[in-house]
Amino acid sequence: MPIGNLTSQLFANVYMNAFDHFIKDDLRERFYIRYTDDAVILDQDQERLRELIPWVQAWLWRERRLDLHPRKVEVRNFRQGIDFLGYVTRPQHRVLRTRTKRRIIGRVNSTNISSYMGILEHCEGFDLKQSIVRKVQNNG
């Protein structure tokens, strides 16, 4: 199924519904969020989070034959920011991921500027908005 296709998102959410119940009901994690195949669990105790990883890995393999991406599982301090869905969320604000900024700057034009402005509505991106508008105005 093509990535980005609406049916892919629906399939991922239906397929992973049991995982949501595992995290919330069995592991009793209070602060958990997931969108398709991206998930975040928040806890003040970093050691507790590290202890969850083998449980999550085992469930995903046993129930769904899925693996965690070895370079994308992180236990970090909230002040460092949480990289989730193209944004980095910190305690007081949300910014766009650097890679996402570069991609926007490279791709923005007069036909897609409104989509990118919509993305920037969800984070602190005033300077980026201004540079995008200038780029589109200069390129016609």
N, C-alpha and C positions, 0 to 999 in steps of 0.2 A: 504494500500500500504506500502511495507517495507521502513523503513527509510534508506536513503543512495542509494536507487534504483534510477537510472537515470530518470525514469518516475515520481518518487516522486518530484524531483527537477523541472522537466518540469511542472508538474501539479501545484506545488506551485507558480511558476513564472507566469503561465497563470492565475491562480485563483486570484493572488494578484496584477495583472496588474492594475486593477481599483483602488486599494489602492495607488499604486504609483502615479496615476493621481490625486487622492484626495489630497495627500500630496504636490505634486509639483504644480498642477494647482489651486486647491481650497484654500489650506492653504498657498500656495506660499512659501513653504520652499525651500530655495536655496541649503542648504547643507544636503542632505538626501541620505542615501545608504541603500540598502536592499539586502540580499541574502536569498532566500526561506522565512523562518519565522523569521529571525533576521534582525532588522532594527536599524539605528542610525540617529538621527536628531541633527545637530550641530547648535548652536546659541550662541552669546556672552551674551544674556540676559537669565539668568536661570529662571526668573519669566515667561518669554514668553514660555519657554519649559514646565514649570509646567502647564500653561494655555492650552497647546496643548493636554495634556493627556486626559481630558474628551472628547474632540472632536474626538481624535483617537479612544478611547474606544467606543464611541457611533457609529462611522462609522463602525468599525469592527463588532460590534454586529448586527447593523441594516442590513448591506449589506452582511456579510459573516458568521454571527452567531459564531464569534470568540471572545475570551476573551484575554486580556493581562495577562501574567503571573504575579501574584502579587509580587513576589520577584525579578523579572528581569527588572522592569521598574525603571530606575535611572536617576536622574538629577544630574550631577556632573561636577566639574571643569575639563577642558581638561588636566590640569597638573596632575590630579590624574590618568589619563589614561582611555582609552575606551576599555572595554573588548568586543571584537567582533571576532567571528569565530576562537577562540582558541588563539588569540593574544591579548596583551594589547598594544594599540597604545598611545604613549605619543608625545608631540610636537616635540621632536628631535629624537626619535627612537621607535622601536617596539620590544617587547620581547614576548616570548612564555608564555602563561598562566601557572601558577605553576602546576595546576592539569594536564595539557597537558604534561608538562615535566615529571612528575611522571609516567604518563601512557606510555610515550615513553620509559623511562628507564626500566620499567617493561616488556615491550613487544618486544623491539628491539632484532633482531637476524640477522644472516648472510643472510637470505632470504628477509628480509624486510628493511634492513638498508638504501637502496637507497631511499625508500619512505620517511623515516624519515629525511634523509639528505635534501630531497627536501622541506619538511616543514620548516626546519631550514634555508633555503636560503632566506626566507622572513622576517627574524628577526635577532636580535643580539643574536647569539647562539654559538659563537666560543667555549667557554668552554664546553658547552653541547655536541657539535659535537665531541670534543676531548674525552670526557668521554664515549660517545657512541661507538666510534671507539675502544677505549681500551677495553670496555666491550665485544664487538663482537670478537675482537682478542683473548682475554683471554678465551672466551667460545668456540672458534673454529668455 
